[in-house]
Amino acid sequence: MRFAPQETRTYLVTAVTAQRRRLFQVTANAELFRQVLFDYREQGRFLLHAHVVMPDHFHVLITPAAEVSLEKAMQFIKGGFSFRLKSKMDVWMRSFNESQISTADKFADCVRCIEENPVRARLVSSADAYPFSSAG
């Protein structure tokens, strides 16, 4: 199986909770989601460049490992969280949105956009004040 060069395999990914439930408004759920991200990062499934966990969605900037497709990386993240949450209800909308990041400028813009998301949503006044983000 052939993969594109690693530098062209970085993506901004967004996924939304089922029915846009504010699942991550509960601190324990947001912390569990971040732990899932960190665990798979530590296992070498992907590089995690930036992230934010909003009340009803998340954004990540990731580079999947060479042997891991983007779809598989998202399966680890979304499926891993769902499994650990043990919810009887649907957790996620079926799909996710992705945008390939191909330049250093776009990468920097994505990091800034991800980390400023809670400020734009008026959840905090500064990005570093938000506890469920790579900015903090």
DSSP file (Angstrom, degrees, kcal/mol; ACC not computed):
  #  RESIDUE AA STRUCTURE BP1 BP2  ACC     N-H-->O    O-->H-N    N-H-->O    O-->H-N    TCO  KAPPA ALPHA  PHI   PSI    X-CA   Y-CA   Z-CA
    1    1 A M              0   0    0      0, 0.0     2,-0.3     0, 0.0     0, 0.0   0.000 360.0 360.0 360.0 132.4    0.0    0.0    0.0
    2    2 A R        -     0   0    0      0, 0.0     2,-0.3     0, 0.0     0, 0.0  -0.790 360.0-167.4-104.6 145.7    1.4    3.4   -1.0
    3    3 A F        -     0   0    0     -2,-0.3     3,-0.1    66,-0.0    63,-0.0  -0.904  28.4-101.6-126.0 156.5    0.8    6.6    0.9
    4    4 A A        -     0   0    0     -2,-0.3     5,-0.1     1,-0.2    -1,-0.0  -0.319  60.1 -75.1 -66.6 158.0    1.5   10.3    0.0
    5    5 A P    >   -     0   0    0      0, 0.0     3,-2.0     0, 0.0    -1,-0.2  -0.256  48.1-112.7 -54.5 146.1    4.6   11.9    1.5
    6    6 A Q  G >  S+     0   0    0      1,-0.3     3,-2.2     2,-0.2    -2,-0.1   0.832 112.8  62.4 -54.2 -38.9    4.0   12.6    5.2
    7    7 A E  G 3  S+     0   0    0      1,-0.3     3,-0.4     2,-0.1    -1,-0.3   0.717 103.9  49.7 -66.3 -17.2    4.1   16.4    4.8
    8    8 A T  G <  S+     0   0    0     -3,-2.0    -1,-0.3     1,-0.2    -2,-0.2   0.261  96.2  74.8 -99.3  11.9    1.0   16.2    2.5
    9    9 A R    <   +     0   0    0     -3,-2.2     2,-0.5    -4,-0.1    -1,-0.2  -0.021  64.1 114.8-114.1  29.8   -0.9   14.1    5.0
   10   10 A T  E     -A  101   0A   0     91,-0.6    91,-3.3    -3,-0.4     2,-0.4  -0.865  44.8-174.4-101.0 134.7   -1.7   16.7    7.6
   11   11 A Y  E     -AB 100  62A   0     51,-3.0    51,-2.3    -2,-0.5     2,-0.6  -0.960  31.6-139.2-133.9 144.0   -5.4   17.5    8.0
   12   12 A L  E     -AB  99  61A   0     87,-2.7    87,-1.9    -2,-0.4     2,-0.4  -0.922  37.4-172.0 -91.8 122.3   -7.7   19.9    9.8
   13   13 A V  E     -AB  98  60A   0     47,-3.0    47,-2.4    -2,-0.6     2,-0.4  -0.958  14.2-172.5-125.2 137.9  -10.6   17.6   11.0
   14   14 A T  E     +AB  97  59A   0     83,-2.6    83,-2.7    -2,-0.4     2,-0.3  -0.991   4.3 179.8-126.7 135.1  -13.9   18.5   12.5
   15   15 A A  E     - B   0  58A   0     43,-1.7    43,-2.2    -2,-0.4     2,-0.3  -0.990  12.9-149.0-135.5 147.5  -16.4   16.1   13.9
   16   16 A V  E     - B   0  57A   0     79,-0.4    77,-2.7    -2,-0.3    41,-0.2  -0.864  19.9-112.1-119.1 144.9  -19.8   16.9   15.5
   17   17 A T  B >   -E   92   0B   0     39,-2.5     3,-2.0    -2,-0.3    75,-0.3  -0.344  49.9 -82.4 -70.4 155.9  -21.7   15.1   18.2
   18   18 A A  G >  S-     0   0    0     73,-2.0     3,-2.3     1,-0.3    -1,-0.1  -0.353 115.6  -0.9 -59.7 135.9  -25.0   13.3   17.4
   19   19 A Q  G 3  S-     0   0    0      1,-0.3    -1,-0.3    -3,-0.1     3,-0.1   0.705 119.7 -83.6  52.6  21.6  -27.9   15.8   17.3
   20   20 A R  G <  S-     0   0    0     -3,-2.0    -1,-0.3     1,-0.2    -2,-0.2   0.821  71.7-178.7  52.1  33.4  -25.3   18.4   18.3
   21   21 A R    <   -     0   0    0     -3,-2.3     2,-2.1     1,-0.1     3,-0.3  -0.371  36.7-120.1 -59.9 141.3  -25.7   17.3   21.9
   22   22 A R    >   +     0   0    0      1,-0.2     3,-1.5    -3,-0.1     4,-0.4  -0.342  57.3 151.4 -84.2  58.3  -23.5   19.4   24.2
   23   23 A L  G >   +     0   0    0     -2,-2.1     3,-1.0     1,-0.3     6,-0.2   0.823  66.0  52.2 -59.3 -37.7  -21.7   16.3   25.3
   24   24 A F  G 3  S+     0   0    0     31,-2.4    -1,-0.3    -3,-0.3     6,-0.2   0.360  83.1  85.9 -90.1   6.8  -18.4   18.0   26.1
   25   25 A Q  G <  S+     0   0    0     -3,-1.5     2,-0.6    30,-0.5    -1,-0.2   0.752  76.1  82.6 -70.4 -23.7  -20.0   20.7   28.3
   26   26 A V  S X> S-     0   0    0     -3,-1.0     4,-2.0    -4,-0.4     3,-0.8  -0.743  82.5-143.8 -81.6 117.9  -19.6   18.0   31.0
   27   27 A T  H 3> S+     0   0    0     -2,-0.6     4,-2.8     1,-0.3     5,-0.2   0.860  97.1  55.9 -52.5 -43.5  -16.0   18.4   32.1
   28   28 A A  H 3> S+     0   0    0      1,-0.2     4,-2.1     2,-0.2    -1,-0.3   0.870 108.7  48.1 -61.4 -36.7  -15.5   14.6   32.6
   29   29 A N  H <> S+     0   0    0     -3,-0.8     4,-2.5    -6,-0.2    -1,-0.2   0.912 111.9  48.4 -69.8 -42.7  -16.5   14.0   29.0
   30   30 A A  H  X S+     0   0    0     -4,-2.0     4,-2.2     2,-0.2    -2,-0.2   0.910 113.4  48.0 -63.5 -41.5  -14.2   16.7   27.6
   31   31 A E  H  X S+     0   0    0     -4,-2.8     4,-2.2    -5,-0.2    -1,-0.2   0.895 110.8  51.1 -66.0 -39.6  -11.3   15.3   29.8
   32   32 A L  H  X S+     0   0    0     -4,-2.1     4,-2.1    -5,-0.2    -2,-0.2   0.913 109.4  50.9 -63.0 -42.6  -12.0   11.7   28.6
   33   33 A F  H  X S+     0   0    0     -4,-2.5     4,-2.2     1,-0.2    -2,-0.2   0.933 110.1  48.7 -61.5 -45.8  -12.0   12.9   25.0
   34   34 A R  H  X S+     0   0    0     -4,-2.2     4,-2.7     1,-0.2    -1,-0.2   0.890 108.8  54.3 -61.1 -38.4   -8.6   14.6   25.4
   35   35 A Q  H  X S+     0   0    0     -4,-2.2     4,-2.8     2,-0.2    -1,-0.2   0.897 106.4  51.7 -63.4 -39.2   -7.2   11.5   27.1
   36   36 A V  H  X S+     0   0    0     -4,-2.1     4,-2.3     2,-0.2     5,-0.3   0.939 110.7  48.7 -60.4 -47.4   -8.3    9.4   24.1
   37   37 A L  H  X S+     0   0    0     -4,-2.2     4,-2.1     1,-0.2    -2,-0.2   0.944 114.2  45.3 -55.4 -49.5   -6.4   11.9   21.8
   38   38 A F  H  X S+     0   0    0     -4,-2.7     4,-2.6     1,-0.2    -1,-0.2   0.877 110.6  53.6 -66.3 -38.2   -3.3   11.7   24.0
   39   39 A D  H  X S+     0   0    0     -4,-2.8     4,-1.6     2,-0.2    -1,-0.2   0.931 111.9  43.6 -63.5 -45.6   -3.4    8.0   24.3
   40   40 A Y  H  <>S+     0   0    0     -4,-2.3     5,-2.4     2,-0.2     6,-0.5   0.848 112.6  53.5 -70.7 -32.2   -3.5    7.4   20.5
   41   41 A R  H ><5S+     0   0    0     -4,-2.1     3,-1.6    -5,-0.3    -2,-0.2   0.940 109.0  49.0 -62.2 -46.1   -0.9   10.1   20.0
   42   42 A E  H 3<5S+     0   0    0     -4,-2.6    -2,-0.2     1,-0.3    -1,-0.2   0.820 105.9  57.4 -64.1 -30.5    1.4    8.3   22.5
   43   43 A Q  T 3<5S-     0   0    0     -4,-1.6    -1,-0.3    -5,-0.2    -2,-0.2   0.506 117.8-115.4 -76.8  -3.8    0.8    5.0   20.7
   44   44 A G  T < 5S+     0   0    0     -3,-1.6    -3,-0.2     2,-0.2    -2,-0.1   0.687  76.5 131.7  79.8  18.7    2.1    6.7   17.5
   45   45 A R  S   <S-     0   0    0     -5,-2.4    20,-2.5     1,-0.2     2,-0.3   0.811  79.5 -16.0 -72.3 -29.0   -1.2    6.5   15.6
   46   46 A F  E     -C   64   0A   0     -6,-0.5     2,-0.4    18,-0.3    -2,-0.2  -0.980  65.7-105.7-163.5 161.1   -0.9   10.2   14.6
   47   47 A L  E     -C   63   0A   0     16,-2.8    16,-1.9    -2,-0.3     2,-0.7  -0.836  31.3-149.6 -89.8 135.8    0.9   13.4   15.4
   48   48 A L  E     +C   62   0A   0     -2,-0.4    14,-0.2    14,-0.2     3,-0.1  -0.922  23.7 169.0-111.0 107.9   -1.4   15.8   17.2
   49   49 A H  E     -     0   0A   0     12,-3.0     2,-0.3    -2,-0.7    13,-0.2   0.830  65.9 -12.0 -90.0 -35.6   -0.4   19.4   16.3
   50   50 A A  E     +C   61   0A   0     11,-1.1    11,-2.6     2,-0.0    -1,-0.3  -0.978  63.3 175.6-161.2 154.3   -3.4   21.3   17.8
   51   51 A H  E     -C   60   0A   0     -2,-0.3    83,-2.5     9,-0.2    84,-0.4  -0.991  12.0-169.6-158.9 158.0   -6.9   20.5   19.1
   52   52 A V  E     -CD  59 133A   0      7,-2.1     7,-2.1    -2,-0.3     2,-0.7  -0.954  12.8-151.7-149.6 138.5   -9.9   22.0   20.8
   53   53 A V  E     -C   58   0A   0     79,-2.6     5,-0.2    -2,-0.3    79,-0.1  -0.931  21.1-172.5-111.5 107.0  -12.9   20.3   22.4
   54   54 A M        -     0   0    0      3,-2.4     3,-0.4    -2,-0.7   -30,-0.2  -0.436  42.1 -92.7 -92.6 170.4  -16.0   22.5   22.1
   55   55 A P  S    S+     0   0    0      0, 0.0   -31,-2.4     0, 0.0   -30,-0.5   0.844 120.7  13.1 -55.4 -35.8  -19.3   21.7   23.8
   56   56 A D  S    S+     0   0    0    -34,-0.2   -39,-2.5   -33,-0.2     2,-0.3   0.262 130.7  19.0-127.8  13.2  -20.7   19.8   20.7
   57   57 A H  E     -B   16   0A   0     -3,-0.4    -3,-2.4   -41,-0.2     2,-0.3  -0.974  60.1-136.8-164.3 173.0  -17.8   19.2   18.4
   58   58 A F  E     -BC  15  53A   0    -43,-2.2   -43,-1.7    -2,-0.3     2,-0.4  -0.978   2.9-154.0-139.9 158.2  -14.0   19.1   18.1
   59   59 A H  E     +BC  14  52A   0     -7,-2.1    -7,-2.1    -2,-0.3     2,-0.3  -0.995  17.0 178.8-126.3 135.9  -11.3   20.3   15.8
   60   60 A V  E     -BC  13  51A   0    -47,-2.4   -47,-3.0    -2,-0.4     2,-0.6  -0.985  23.5-150.7-133.8 148.7   -7.9   18.5   15.5
   61   61 A L  E     +BC  12  50A   0    -11,-2.6   -12,-3.0    -2,-0.3   -11,-1.1  -0.960  40.1 163.3-114.2 107.8   -4.9   19.2   13.3
   62   62 A I  E     -BC  11  48A   0    -51,-2.3   -51,-3.0    -2,-0.6   -14,-0.2  -0.895  39.8-153.4-131.6 154.6   -3.3   15.8   12.8
   63   63 A T  E     - C   0  47A   0    -16,-1.9   -16,-2.8    -2,-0.3   -53,-0.2  -0.956  30.7-136.5-120.9 107.9   -0.8   13.9   10.7
   64   64 A P  E     - C   0  46A   0      0, 0.0   -18,-0.3     0, 0.0     6,-0.1  -0.287  30.1 -97.0 -61.1 149.4   -1.7   10.2   10.6
   65   65 A A    >   -     0   0    0    -20,-2.5     3,-2.3     4,-0.1     8,-0.1  -0.242  43.0 -99.2 -60.0 157.9    1.2    7.8   11.0
   66   66 A A  T 3  S+     0   0    0      1,-0.3    -1,-0.1    -3,-0.1   -21,-0.1   0.827 124.7  42.7 -52.7 -37.8    2.5    6.4    7.7
   67   67 A E  T 3  S+     0   0    0      2,-0.1     2,-0.5   -64,-0.0    -1,-0.3   0.349 102.4  83.5 -92.7   7.1    0.6    3.2    8.0
   68   68 A V    <   -     0   0    0     -3,-2.3     2,-0.1   -23,-0.1    -1,-0.0  -0.945  68.5-144.9-117.0 123.0   -2.6    4.8    9.3
   69   69 A S     >  -     0   0    0     -2,-0.5     4,-2.4     1,-0.1     5,-0.2  -0.368  29.0-111.7 -74.3 162.8   -5.2    6.4    6.9
   70   70 A L  H  > S+     0   0    0      1,-0.2     4,-2.4     2,-0.2     5,-0.2   0.912 120.4  54.0 -60.1 -41.6   -7.1    9.5    8.0
   71   71 A E  H  > S+     0   0    0      1,-0.2     4,-1.8     2,-0.2    -1,-0.2   0.899 109.2  47.6 -60.8 -40.8  -10.3    7.4    8.2
   72   72 A K  H  > S+     0   0    0      2,-0.2     4,-2.4     1,-0.2    -1,-0.2   0.902 109.5  53.1 -67.9 -40.7   -8.5    4.9   10.6
   73   73 A A  H  X S+     0   0    0     -4,-2.4     4,-2.1     1,-0.2    -2,-0.2   0.906 110.7  47.5 -59.7 -41.1   -7.1    7.8   12.7
   74   74 A M  H  X>S+     0   0    0     -4,-2.4     4,-2.9     2,-0.2     5,-0.6   0.840 108.1  55.3 -70.5 -32.0  -10.7    9.2   13.0
   75   75 A Q  I  X>S+     0   0    0     -4,-1.8     4,-1.6    -5,-0.2     5,-0.7   0.915 107.9  49.4 -64.3 -41.9  -12.0    5.7   13.9
   76   76 A F  I  X5S+     0   0    0     -4,-2.4     4,-1.6     3,-0.2     5,-0.2   0.947 117.5  41.0 -58.6 -47.8   -9.4    5.5   16.7
   77   77 A I  I  X5S+     0   0    0     -4,-2.1     4,-2.0     3,-0.2    -2,-0.2   0.981 125.2  31.3 -68.2 -59.1  -10.5    9.0   18.0
   78   78 A K  I  X5S+     0   0    0     -4,-2.9     4,-2.5     2,-0.2    -3,-0.2   0.932 126.3  42.7 -69.4 -45.5  -14.3    8.8   17.6
   79   79 A G  I  X<S+     0   0    0     -4,-1.6     4,-2.6    -5,-0.6    -3,-0.2   0.893 113.1  52.8 -67.4 -40.0  -14.6    5.1   18.2
   80   80 A G  H  X<S+     0   0    0     -4,-1.6     4,-2.0    -5,-0.7    -1,-0.2   0.901 112.2  45.5 -62.6 -41.0  -12.1    5.1   21.1
   81   81 A F  H  X S+     0   0    0     -4,-2.0     4,-2.6    -5,-0.2     5,-0.2   0.944 112.6  49.8 -66.4 -47.4  -14.0    7.9   22.8
   82   82 A S  H  X>S+     0   0    0     -4,-2.5     4,-1.9     1,-0.2     5,-0.6   0.913 111.1  50.2 -57.9 -43.8  -17.4    6.2   22.3
   83   83 A F  H  <5S+     0   0    0     -4,-2.6    -1,-0.2     1,-0.2    -2,-0.2   0.922 114.1  43.8 -61.2 -45.5  -16.1    2.9   23.6
   84   84 A R  H  <5S+     0   0    0     -4,-2.0    -1,-0.2     1,-0.2    -2,-0.2   0.824 111.1  54.6 -71.6 -30.3  -14.7    4.5   26.8
   85   85 A L  H  <5S-     0   0    0     -4,-2.6    -1,-0.2    -5,-0.2    -2,-0.2   0.849  87.1-157.2 -71.1 -33.5  -17.8    6.7   27.3
   86   86 A K  T  <5 +     0   0    0     -4,-1.9     2,-0.2    -5,-0.2    -3,-0.1   0.879  25.8 171.7  58.2  41.2  -20.1    3.6   27.2
   87   87 A S      < -     0   0    0     -5,-0.6    -1,-0.2     1,-0.1     4,-0.1  -0.557  37.4-148.3 -82.0 145.6  -23.1    5.7   26.3
   88   88 A K  S    S+     0   0    0     -2,-0.2     2,-0.2     2,-0.1    -1,-0.1   0.643  81.9  71.6 -81.8 -17.3  -26.4    4.0   25.3
   89   89 A M  S    S-     0   0    0      1,-0.1    -2,-0.1   -71,-0.0     2,-0.1  -0.582 101.5 -86.7 -96.3 159.4  -27.1    6.9   22.9
   90   90 A D        -     0   0    0     -2,-0.2    -1,-0.1     1,-0.1    -2,-0.1  -0.411  38.2-167.8 -59.3 140.1  -25.4    7.8   19.6
   91   91 A V        +     0   0    0      1,-0.2   -73,-2.0   -74,-0.1     2,-0.3   0.819  59.1  34.9 -99.8 -40.2  -22.3    9.9   20.3
   92   92 A W  B    S-E   17   0B   0    -75,-0.3   -75,-0.3   -72,-0.1    -1,-0.2  -0.833  74.8-113.1-122.0 150.9  -21.3   11.1   16.8
   93   93 A M        -     0   0    0    -77,-2.7   -75,-0.1    -2,-0.3   -77,-0.1  -0.516  51.7-103.4 -66.4 153.6  -22.7   12.3   13.6
   94   94 A R  S    S+     0   0    0     -2,-0.2    -1,-0.1   -79,-0.1     2,-0.1   0.803  91.6  26.4 -56.8 -39.5  -21.7    9.7   11.0
   95   95 A S        -     0   0    0    -79,-0.0   -79,-0.4     0, 0.0     2,-0.3  -0.222  65.3-136.0-113.9-164.2  -18.9   11.5    9.2
   96   96 A F        -     0   0    0    -81,-0.1     2,-0.4    -2,-0.1   -81,-0.2  -0.967  17.9-121.4-151.3 160.3  -16.3   14.2    9.7
   97   97 A N  E     -A   14   0A   0    -83,-2.7   -83,-2.6    -2,-0.3     2,-0.4  -0.884  31.0-177.2-106.7 137.6  -15.0   17.1    7.7
   98   98 A E  E     -A   13   0A   0     -2,-0.4     2,-0.4   -85,-0.2   -85,-0.2  -0.973  16.3-168.4-136.1 153.0  -11.4   17.4    6.7
   99   99 A S  E     -A   12   0A   0    -87,-1.9   -87,-2.7    -2,-0.4     2,-0.3  -0.991  26.8-126.3-136.9 127.3   -9.2   19.8    4.9
  100  100 A Q  E     -A   11   0A   0     -2,-0.4     2,-0.6   -89,-0.2   -89,-0.2  -0.550  17.8-144.4 -77.1 136.8   -5.7   18.9    3.8
  101  101 A I  E     +A   10   0A   0    -91,-3.3   -91,-0.6    -2,-0.3    -1,-0.0  -0.899  29.0 162.6-105.6 117.6   -3.0   21.3    5.0
  102  102 A S        +     0   0    0     -2,-0.6     2,-0.3   -93,-0.1    -1,-0.1   0.505  53.1  52.2-117.9  -6.1   -0.3   21.7    2.4
  103  103 A T  S  > S-     0   0    0      1,-0.1     4,-2.2   -95,-0.0     5,-0.1  -0.927  74.6-122.7-131.6 158.0    1.6   24.9    3.3
  104  104 A A  H  > S+     0   0    0     -2,-0.3     4,-2.5     1,-0.2     5,-0.2   0.868 113.8  53.5 -63.6 -37.0    3.3   26.2    6.5
  105  105 A D  H  > S+     0   0    0      2,-0.2     4,-2.5     1,-0.2    -1,-0.2   0.924 109.5  46.7 -64.6 -44.1    1.1   29.3    6.3
  106  106 A K  H  > S+     0   0    0      2,-0.2     4,-2.4     1,-0.2    -2,-0.2   0.894 111.0  53.6 -64.8 -38.6   -2.1   27.3    6.2
  107  107 A F  H  X S+     0   0    0     -4,-2.2     4,-2.3     2,-0.2    -2,-0.2   0.951 110.7  45.7 -58.4 -51.0   -0.8   25.1    9.1
  108  108 A A  H  X S+     0   0    0     -4,-2.5     4,-2.2     1,-0.2    -2,-0.2   0.897 112.1  51.6 -61.2 -41.4   -0.1   28.2   11.2
  109  109 A D  H  X S+     0   0    0     -4,-2.5     4,-2.8     1,-0.2    -1,-0.2   0.896 109.5  50.7 -61.4 -40.4   -3.6   29.6   10.3
  110  110 A C  H  X S+     0   0    0     -4,-2.4     4,-3.0     2,-0.2     5,-0.2   0.917 108.8  50.1 -65.7 -43.7   -5.2   26.3   11.3
  111  111 A V  H  X S+     0   0    0     -4,-2.3     4,-2.6     1,-0.2     5,-0.2   0.949 114.0  45.5 -58.3 -48.4   -3.5   26.2   14.7
  112  112 A R  H  X S+     0   0    0     -4,-2.2     4,-1.9     1,-0.2    -2,-0.2   0.923 114.0  48.9 -61.4 -45.5   -4.6   29.8   15.4
  113  113 A C  H  X S+     0   0    0     -4,-2.8     4,-0.7     2,-0.2    -2,-0.2   0.920 113.1  47.2 -61.7 -45.8   -8.2   29.1   14.2
  114  114 A I  H >< S+     0   0    0     -4,-3.0     3,-1.0     1,-0.2    -2,-0.2   0.949 115.4  44.2 -60.0 -50.6   -8.5   25.9   16.3
  115  115 A E  H 3< S+     0   0    0     -4,-2.6     4,-0.2     1,-0.3    -1,-0.2   0.739 113.2  50.9 -73.5 -22.3   -7.1   27.6   19.4
  116  116 A E  H >X S+     0   0    0     -4,-1.9     4,-2.4    -5,-0.2     3,-0.7   0.527  82.8  96.4 -88.4  -6.6   -9.2   30.7   19.0
  117  117 A N  H <X S+     0   0    0     -3,-1.0     4,-1.9    -4,-0.7    -1,-0.2   0.880  81.5  50.2 -53.4 -45.9  -12.4   28.8   18.6
  118  118 A P  H 34>S+     0   0    0      0, 0.0     5,-3.0     0, 0.0     6,-1.0   0.821 110.5  51.5 -65.2 -27.8  -13.5   29.1   22.2
  119  119 A V  H X45S+     0   0    0     -3,-0.7     3,-1.6    -4,-0.2    -2,-0.2   0.933 109.6  48.4 -70.8 -46.6  -12.9   32.9   22.1
  120  120 A R  H 3<5S+     0   0    0     -4,-2.4    -1,-0.2     1,-0.3    -3,-0.2   0.839 111.1  51.5 -61.3 -32.2  -15.0   33.2   19.0
  121  121 A A  T 3<5S-     0   0    0     -4,-1.9    -1,-0.3    -5,-0.3    -2,-0.2   0.429 114.0-122.4 -83.3   1.3  -17.7   31.2   20.7
  122  122 A R  T < 5S+     0   0    0     -3,-1.6    -3,-0.2     2,-0.2    -2,-0.1   0.801  76.4 125.9  61.0  33.0  -17.5   33.5   23.7
  123  123 A L  S   <S+     0   0    0     -5,-3.0     2,-0.3     1,-0.2    -4,-0.2   0.760  80.9   5.5 -85.6 -27.7  -16.7   30.7   26.1
  124  124 A V        -     0   0    0     -6,-1.0    -1,-0.2     6,-0.1    -2,-0.2  -0.935  65.6-127.5-146.6 165.6  -13.5   32.5   27.3
  125  125 A S  S    S+     0   0    0     -2,-0.3     2,-0.3     1,-0.2    -6,-0.1   0.683  95.7  29.6 -93.0 -19.4  -11.8   35.8   26.7
  126  126 A S  S >  S-     0   0    0      1,-0.1     3,-1.9    -8,-0.0     4,-0.4  -0.999  77.1-125.3-140.9 146.1   -8.5   34.4   25.8
  127  127 A A  G >  S+     0   0    0     -2,-0.3     3,-1.6     1,-0.3     9,-0.2   0.858 108.7  57.6 -57.0 -40.2   -7.5   31.1   24.1
  128  128 A D  G 3  S+     0   0    0      1,-0.3    -1,-0.3     7,-0.1     5,-0.1   0.599  96.4  65.4 -71.5  -8.2   -5.1   30.1   26.9
  129  129 A A  G <  S+     0   0    0     -3,-1.9    -1,-0.3     2,-0.0    -2,-0.2   0.592  79.7  94.1 -85.3 -11.2   -7.9   30.3   29.4
  130  130 A Y    X   -     0   0    0     -3,-1.6     3,-0.5    -4,-0.4     6,-0.3  -0.721  64.1-156.4 -87.0 123.1   -9.8   27.4   27.8
  131  131 A P  T 3  S+     0   0    0      0, 0.0     2,-0.2     0, 0.0    -1,-0.1   0.644  82.3  60.0 -76.9 -13.5   -9.0   24.1   29.5
  132  132 A F  T 3  S+     0   0    0    -79,-0.1   -79,-2.6     3,-0.0     2,-0.3  -0.304  92.7  78.8-112.8  50.0   -9.8   21.7   26.6
  133  133 A S  B X  S-D   52   0A   0     -3,-0.5     3,-0.8   -81,-0.2   -81,-0.2  -0.976  82.9-116.2-150.6 157.1   -7.5   23.0   24.0
  134  134 A S  T 3  S+     0   0    0    -83,-2.5   -82,-0.1    -2,-0.3   -19,-0.1   0.648 108.8  72.2 -70.8 -13.7   -3.8   22.9   22.9
  135  135 A A  T 3         0   0    0    -84,-0.4    -1,-0.2     1,-0.2    -7,-0.1   0.828 360.0 360.0 -68.9 -30.9   -3.6   26.6   23.6
  136  136 A G    <         0   0    0     -3,-0.8    -1,-0.2    -6,-0.3    -2,-0.2   0.452 360.0 360.0 -87.6 360.0   -3.8   26.0   27.4
